Amino acid sequence: IIDVGEGVLELVNPVVEAEEGVQEETEGCLSCPGEYGTTKRPMKVTVRAQDRNGNTFTVEGEGLKARALCHEIDHLNGILYKDKVIGSMGKVN
């Protein structure tokens, strides 16, 4: 589930089918409270998934939405954003 201000988007078994461009932004995660780091993610992605009824659909995301889609799909594959940090990690006091 993601929500980047456009409403809740539910994705079951999501797969990134296409990536375009690059963005480097600061990222954090509720799984690692108080920590952040810069990651390199695609600027645009196309994701194929199913809804809760098993119907297949495709969604495109650009900018923050692309980053959120990749971040959450990584979770499903056992990857934390910390595994993708370029440079050093930071902490929020």
N, C-alpha and C positions, 0 to 999 in steps of 0.2 A: 504494500500500500504506500502510495506517495501522495503528497499534497504540497504543491509549490505555489499555492494561491489561486489555482484554477479549479479547485474542487478535488475531492478524493478520487484517486485512480487506483482501482484494484486490478492486480495482474496475477494470474495463476500460471505457473511454469513459464515465466518470461524468458525470451532468448533475444539477444541483440543480433539483428540480422545485417545491419549496415552501420558503419561509422564514418564520420566526415569531420575534418578539421581537428583542431587541438585547442584546449583551454587549460590554463594553469590557474587554479583558484585555491583559496584556503578552505579546508574542509574539517568538519568535526563530526562526532557521532554520539548518540545517547549511550552506546555501548562502552564508550571511553570518555566519561564526563570530565570536562575541564581540559581536555587535550585537543590540539589542532595541528594541522600541517598542510602544506601546499601539495596538491596532487595534480597530475596531468591526466585529463579525461578528454574524450571526443567532444567537439563543439555541437555536433548533431548526431543523433542516433535514430534508428528505426528498430522498434521492438515488436516481436510477435508474441502474443500471450493468449490466454483464455480468460473468460470471465467466470464468475462463480457457478454458472450453469454449463460450462464446458464449451461455450461458443468461442471460436478463434477470432481474434481481431489484431489489428496492427495500430501502433501508436508511434508518432514521431515526437521527438523532444529536441529542443535547441537550448543552449545556454544552461541555466539552472536546472531545467527539466531534464536535459540530457545527463547532467551530472547526477541528479537524484536517481534517475533510472539506473544508471551504471552502479551507483553506490549500493542501492538496494539489491540489485541482481548479484553483485559481488557477495553480499551477505549470504545469499542462497547457495553460493559456491564456496562458502567458508573463508572468504577473503574480507578483511577489514581495510578501511581506507588507510590505516597505518602501514599496511603492507605496500602501499603505492605512494607513500610520501616521498617527495623529492626534497633534498636538503634536510634540515633538522626539524624536530617536533617542538611544539611550544605548549605551554600550560597557562591556563587562566587561573588567576588566584582568587 
